[in-house]
Amino acid sequence: MSFSSFSEFLAMGGHGLYVWLSYGLGVAVILINLVLPWLQRNRLLAEQKRRLRREEGVQ
């Protein structure tokens, strides 16, 4: 498929909304799948450090 202008490329023959929305949702899902586990890992490590400090203080 060949486009004569950039605006025609963005319009995708009248299907641009659906095409770009699906790309956007795909990128959003990928980013969520990368960011949430990273945040969860950081939270877990911080919690474990707090627990370890608390247990060392008791002994």
Phi and psi restraints in degrees (range 20) as a CNS / XPLOR table:
assign (resid 1 and name C) (resid 2 and name N)
       (resid 2 and name CA) (resid 2 and name C) 1.0 -117.5 20.0 2
assign (resid 2 and name N) (resid 2 and name CA)
       (resid 2 and name C) (resid 3 and name N) 1.0 138.5 20.0 2
assign (resid 2 and name C) (resid 3 and name N)
       (resid 3 and name CA) (resid 3 and name C) 1.0 -116.4 20.0 2
assign (resid 3 and name N) (resid 3 and name CA)
       (resid 3 and name C) (resid 4 and name N) 1.0 140.8 20.0 2
assign (resid 3 and name C) (resid 4 and name N)
       (resid 4 and name CA) (resid 4 and name C) 1.0 -87.5 20.0 2
assign (resid 4 and name N) (resid 4 and name CA)
       (resid 4 and name C) (resid 5 and name N) 1.0 -16.6 20.0 2
assign (resid 4 and name C) (resid 5 and name N)
       (resid 5 and name CA) (resid 5 and name C) 1.0 -149.1 20.0 2
assign (resid 5 and name N) (resid 5 and name CA)
       (resid 5 and name C) (resid 6 and name N) 1.0 164.8 20.0 2
assign (resid 5 and name C) (resid 6 and name N)
       (resid 6 and name CA) (resid 6 and name C) 1.0 -67.3 20.0 2
assign (resid 6 and name N) (resid 6 and name CA)
       (resid 6 and name C) (resid 7 and name N) 1.0 -38.1 20.0 2
assign (resid 6 and name C) (resid 7 and name N)
       (resid 7 and name CA) (resid 7 and name C) 1.0 -66.0 20.0 2
assign (resid 7 and name N) (resid 7 and name CA)
       (resid 7 and name C) (resid 8 and name N) 1.0 -34.1 20.0 2
assign (resid 7 and name C) (resid 8 and name N)
       (resid 8 and name CA) (resid 8 and name C) 1.0 -67.7 20.0 2
assign (resid 8 and name N) (resid 8 and name CA)
       (resid 8 and name C) (resid 9 and name N) 1.0 -36.8 20.0 2
assign (resid 8 and name C) (resid 9 and name N)
       (resid 9 and name CA) (resid 9 and name C) 1.0 -62.6 20.0 2
assign (resid 9 and name N) (resid 9 and name CA)
       (resid 9 and name C) (resid 10 and name N) 1.0 -44.5 20.0 2
assign (resid 9 and name C) (resid 10 and name N)
       (resid 10 and name CA) (resid 10 and name C) 1.0 -66.5 20.0 2
assign (resid 10 and name N) (resid 10 and name CA)
       (resid 10 and name C) (resid 11 and name N) 1.0 -34.1 20.0 2
assign (resid 10 and name C) (resid 11 and name N)
       (resid 11 and name CA) (resid 11 and name C) 1.0 -74.1 20.0 2
assign (resid 11 and name N) (resid 11 and name CA)
       (resid 11 and name C) (resid 12 and name N) 1.0 -23.7 20.0 2
assign (resid 11 and name C) (resid 12 and name N)
       (resid 12 and name CA) (resid 12 and name C) 1.0 48.7 20.0 2
assign (resid 12 and name N) (resid 12 and name CA)
       (resid 12 and name C) (resid 13 and name N) 1.0 45.8 20.0 2
assign (resid 12 and name C) (resid 13 and name N)
       (resid 13 and name CA) (resid 13 and name C) 1.0 64.3 20.0 2
assign (resid 13 and name N) (resid 13 and name CA)
       (resid 13 and name C) (resid 14 and name N) 1.0 32.1 20.0 2
assign (resid 13 and name C) (resid 14 and name N)
       (resid 14 and name CA) (resid 14 and name C) 1.0 92.2 20.0 2
assign (resid 14 and name N) (resid 14 and name CA)
       (resid 14 and name C) (resid 15 and name N) 1.0 -4.8 20.0 2
assign (resid 14 and name C) (resid 15 and name N)
       (resid 15 and name CA) (resid 15 and name C) 1.0 -109.7 20.0 2
assign (resid 15 and name N) (resid 15 and name CA)
       (resid 15 and name C) (resid 16 and name N) 1.0 13.7 20.0 2
assign (resid 15 and name C) (resid 16 and name N)
       (resid 16 and name CA) (resid 16 and name C) 1.0 -57.7 20.0 2
assign (resid 16 and name N) (resid 16 and name CA)
       (resid 16 and name C) (resid 17 and name N) 1.0 -41.5 20.0 2
assign (resid 16 and name C) (resid 17 and name N)
       (resid 17 and name CA) (resid 17 and name C) 1.0 -56.9 20.0 2
assign (resid 17 and name N) (resid 17 and name CA)
       (resid 17 and name C) (resid 18 and name N) 1.0 -47.7 20.0 2
assign (resid 17 and name C) (resid 18 and name N)
       (resid 18 and name CA) (resid 18 and name C) 1.0 -69.9 20.0 2
assign (resid 18 and name N) (resid 18 and name CA)
       (resid 18 and name C) (resid 19 and name N) 1.0 -40.7 20.0 2
assign (resid 18 and name C) (resid 19 and name N)
       (resid 19 and name CA) (resid 19 and name C) 1.0 -63.8 20.0 2
assign (resid 19 and name N) (resid 19 and name CA)
       (resid 19 and name C) (resid 20 and name N) 1.0 -51.5 20.0 2
assign (resid 19 and name C) (resid 20 and name N)
       (resid 20 and name CA) (resid 20 and name C) 1.0 -72.0 20.0 2
assign (resid 20 and name N) (resid 20 and name CA)
       (resid 20 and name C) (resid 21 and name N) 1.0 -31.3 20.0 2
assign (resid 20 and name C) (resid 21 and name N)
       (resid 21 and name CA) (resid 21 and name C) 1.0 -65.6 20.0 2
assign (resid 21 and name N) (resid 21 and name CA)
       (resid 21 and name C) (resid 22 and name N) 1.0 -41.7 20.0 2
assign (resid 21 and name C) (resid 22 and name N)
       (resid 22 and name CA) (resid 22 and name C) 1.0 -67.9 20.0 2
assign (resid 22 and name N) (resid 22 and name CA)
       (resid 22 and name C) (resid 23 and name N) 1.0 -37.8 20.0 2
assign (resid 22 and name C) (resid 23 and name N)
       (resid 23 and name CA) (resid 23 and name C) 1.0 -63.4 20.0 2
assign (resid 23 and name N) (resid 23 and name CA)
       (resid 23 and name C) (resid 24 and name N) 1.0 -43.9 20.0 2
assign (resid 23 and name C) (resid 24 and name N)
       (resid 24 and name CA) (resid 24 and name C) 1.0 -62.9 20.0 2
assign (resid 24 and name N) (resid 24 and name CA)
       (resid 24 and name C) (resid 25 and name N) 1.0 -43.9 20.0 2
assign (resid 24 and name C) (resid 25 and name N)
       (resid 25 and name CA) (resid 25 and name C) 1.0 -65.4 20.0 2
assign (resid 25 and name N) (resid 25 and name CA)
       (resid 25 and name C) (resid 26 and name N) 1.0 -38.1 20.0 2
assign (resid 25 and name C) (resid 26 and name N)
       (resid 26 and name CA) (resid 26 and name C) 1.0 -62.2 20.0 2
assign (resid 26 and name N) (resid 26 and name CA)
       (resid 26 and name C) (resid 27 and name N) 1.0 -45.3 20.0 2
assign (resid 26 and name C) (resid 27 and name N)
       (resid 27 and name CA) (resid 27 and name C) 1.0 -64.8 20.0 2
assign (resid 27 and name N) (resid 27 and name CA)
       (resid 27 and name C) (resid 28 and name N) 1.0 -39.7 20.0 2
assign (resid 27 and name C) (resid 28 and name N)
       (resid 28 and name CA) (resid 28 and name C) 1.0 -62.7 20.0 2
assign (resid 28 and name N) (resid 28 and name CA)
       (resid 28 and name C) (resid 29 and name N) 1.0 -43.2 20.0 2
assign (resid 28 and name C) (resid 29 and name N)
       (resid 29 and name CA) (resid 29 and name C) 1.0 -63.9 20.0 2
assign (resid 29 and name N) (resid 29 and name CA)
       (resid 29 and name C) (resid 30 and name N) 1.0 -42.8 20.0 2
assign (resid 29 and name C) (resid 30 and name N)
       (resid 30 and name CA) (resid 30 and name C) 1.0 -62.8 20.0 2
assign (resid 30 and name N) (resid 30 and name CA)
       (resid 30 and name C) (resid 31 and name N) 1.0 -44.5 20.0 2
assign (resid 30 and name C) (resid 31 and name N)
       (resid 31 and name CA) (resid 31 and name C) 1.0 -63.2 20.0 2
assign (resid 31 and name N) (resid 31 and name CA)
       (resid 31 and name C) (resid 32 and name N) 1.0 -41.5 20.0 2
assign (resid 31 and name C) (resid 32 and name N)
       (resid 32 and name CA) (resid 32 and name C) 1.0 -62.1 20.0 2
assign (resid 32 and name N) (resid 32 and name CA)
       (resid 32 and name C) (resid 33 and name N) 1.0 -41.0 20.0 2
assign (resid 32 and name C) (resid 33 and name N)
       (resid 33 and name CA) (resid 33 and name C) 1.0 -68.5 20.0 2
assign (resid 33 and name N) (resid 33 and name CA)
       (resid 33 and name C) (resid 34 and name N) 1.0 -19.4 20.0 2
assign (resid 33 and name C) (resid 34 and name N)
       (resid 34 and name CA) (resid 34 and name C) 1.0 -91.2 20.0 2
assign (resid 34 and name N) (resid 34 and name CA)
       (resid 34 and name C) (resid 35 and name N) 1.0 -41.3 20.0 2
assign (resid 34 and name C) (resid 35 and name N)
       (resid 35 and name CA) (resid 35 and name C) 1.0 -78.8 20.0 2
assign (resid 35 and name N) (resid 35 and name CA)
       (resid 35 and name C) (resid 36 and name N) 1.0 -44.9 20.0 2
assign (resid 35 and name C) (resid 36 and name N)
       (resid 36 and name CA) (resid 36 and name C) 1.0 -60.5 20.0 2
assign (resid 36 and name N) (resid 36 and name CA)
       (resid 36 and name C) (resid 37 and name N) 1.0 -46.9 20.0 2
assign (resid 36 and name C) (resid 37 and name N)
       (resid 37 and name CA) (resid 37 and name C) 1.0 -63.0 20.0 2
assign (resid 37 and name N) (resid 37 and name CA)
       (resid 37 and name C) (resid 38 and name N) 1.0 -34.6 20.0 2
assign (resid 37 and name C) (resid 38 and name N)
       (resid 38 and name CA) (resid 38 and name C) 1.0 -64.1 20.0 2
assign (resid 38 and name N) (resid 38 and name CA)
       (resid 38 and name C) (resid 39 and name N) 1.0 -44.2 20.0 2
assign (resid 38 and name C) (resid 39 and name N)
       (resid 39 and name CA) (resid 39 and name C) 1.0 -65.7 20.0 2
assign (resid 39 and name N) (resid 39 and name CA)
       (resid 39 and name C) (resid 40 and name N) 1.0 -40.1 20.0 2
assign (resid 39 and name C) (resid 40 and name N)
       (resid 40 and name CA) (resid 40 and name C) 1.0 -64.8 20.0 2
assign (resid 40 and name N) (resid 40 and name CA)
       (resid 40 and name C) (resid 41 and name N) 1.0 -39.2 20.0 2
assign (resid 40 and name C) (resid 41 and name N)
       (resid 41 and name CA) (resid 41 and name C) 1.0 -63.7 20.0 2
assign (resid 41 and name N) (resid 41 and name CA)
       (resid 41 and name C) (resid 42 and name N) 1.0 -44.9 20.0 2
assign (resid 41 and name C) (resid 42 and name N)
       (resid 42 and name CA) (resid 42 and name C) 1.0 -62.3 20.0 2
assign (resid 42 and name N) (resid 42 and name CA)
       (resid 42 and name C) (resid 43 and name N) 1.0 -41.7 20.0 2
assign (resid 42 and name C) (resid 43 and name N)
       (resid 43 and name CA) (resid 43 and name C) 1.0 -63.0 20.0 2
assign (resid 43 and name N) (resid 43 and name CA)
       (resid 43 and name C) (resid 44 and name N) 1.0 -42.7 20.0 2
assign (resid 43 and name C) (resid 44 and name N)
       (resid 44 and name CA) (resid 44 and name C) 1.0 -64.0 20.0 2
assign (resid 44 and name N) (resid 44 and name CA)
       (resid 44 and name C) (resid 45 and name N) 1.0 -44.4 20.0 2
assign (resid 44 and name C) (resid 45 and name N)
       (resid 45 and name CA) (resid 45 and name C) 1.0 -62.8 20.0 2
assign (resid 45 and name N) (resid 45 and name CA)
       (resid 45 and name C) (resid 46 and name N) 1.0 -41.7 20.0 2
assign (resid 45 and name C) (resid 46 and name N)
       (resid 46 and name CA) (resid 46 and name C) 1.0 -64.5 20.0 2
assign (resid 46 and name N) (resid 46 and name CA)
       (resid 46 and name C) (resid 47 and name N) 1.0 -40.9 20.0 2
assign (resid 46 and name C) (resid 47 and name N)
       (resid 47 and name CA) (resid 47 and name C) 1.0 -64.6 20.0 2
assign (resid 47 and name N) (resid 47 and name CA)
       (resid 47 and name C) (resid 48 and name N) 1.0 -42.0 20.0 2
assign (resid 47 and name C) (resid 48 and name N)
       (resid 48 and name CA) (resid 48 and name C) 1.0 -65.5 20.0 2
assign (resid 48 and name N) (resid 48 and name CA)
       (resid 48 and name C) (resid 49 and name N) 1.0 -38.7 20.0 2
assign (resid 48 and name C) (resid 49 and name N)
       (resid 49 and name CA) (resid 49 and name C) 1.0 -63.4 20.0 2
assign (resid 49 and name N) (resid 49 and name CA)
       (resid 49 and name C) (resid 50 and name N) 1.0 -42.8 20.0 2
assign (resid 49 and name C) (resid 50 and name N)
       (resid 50 and name CA) (resid 50 and name C) 1.0 -63.1 20.0 2
assign (resid 50 and name N) (resid 50 and name CA)
       (resid 50 and name C) (resid 51 and name N) 1.0 -43.0 20.0 2
assign (resid 50 and name C) (resid 51 and name N)
       (resid 51 and name CA) (resid 51 and name C) 1.0 -64.1 20.0 2
assign (resid 51 and name N) (resid 51 and name CA)
       (resid 51 and name C) (resid 52 and name N) 1.0 -42.8 20.0 2
assign (resid 51 and name C) (resid 52 and name N)
       (resid 52 and name CA) (resid 52 and name C) 1.0 -63.9 20.0 2
assign (resid 52 and name N) (resid 52 and name CA)
       (resid 52 and name C) (resid 53 and name N) 1.0 -43.9 20.0 2
assign (resid 52 and name C) (resid 53 and name N)
       (resid 53 and name CA) (resid 53 and name C) 1.0 -62.2 20.0 2
assign (resid 53 and name N) (resid 53 and name CA)
       (resid 53 and name C) (resid 54 and name N) 1.0 -40.5 20.0 2
assign (resid 53 and name C) (resid 54 and name N)
       (resid 54 and name CA) (resid 54 and name C) 1.0 -65.4 20.0 2
assign (resid 54 and name N) (resid 54 and name CA)
       (resid 54 and name C) (resid 55 and name N) 1.0 -42.8 20.0 2
assign (resid 54 and name C) (resid 55 and name N)
       (resid 55 and name CA) (resid 55 and name C) 1.0 -68.8 20.0 2
assign (resid 55 and name N) (resid 55 and name CA)
       (resid 55 and name C) (resid 56 and name N) 1.0 -36.6 20.0 2
assign (resid 55 and name C) (resid 56 and name N)
       (resid 56 and name CA) (resid 56 and name C) 1.0 -68.8 20.0 2
assign (resid 56 and name N) (resid 56 and name CA)
       (resid 56 and name C) (resid 57 and name N) 1.0 -32.3 20.0 2
assign (resid 56 and name C) (resid 57 and name N)
       (resid 57 and name CA) (resid 57 and name C) 1.0 -70.9 20.0 2
assign (resid 57 and name N) (resid 57 and name CA)
       (resid 57 and name C) (resid 58 and name N) 1.0 -28.9 20.0 2
assign (resid 57 and name C) (resid 58 and name N)
       (resid 58 and name CA) (resid 58 and name C) 1.0 -72.6 20.0 2
assign (resid 58 and name N) (resid 58 and name CA)
       (resid 58 and name C) (resid 59 and name N) 1.0 -36.8 20.0 2
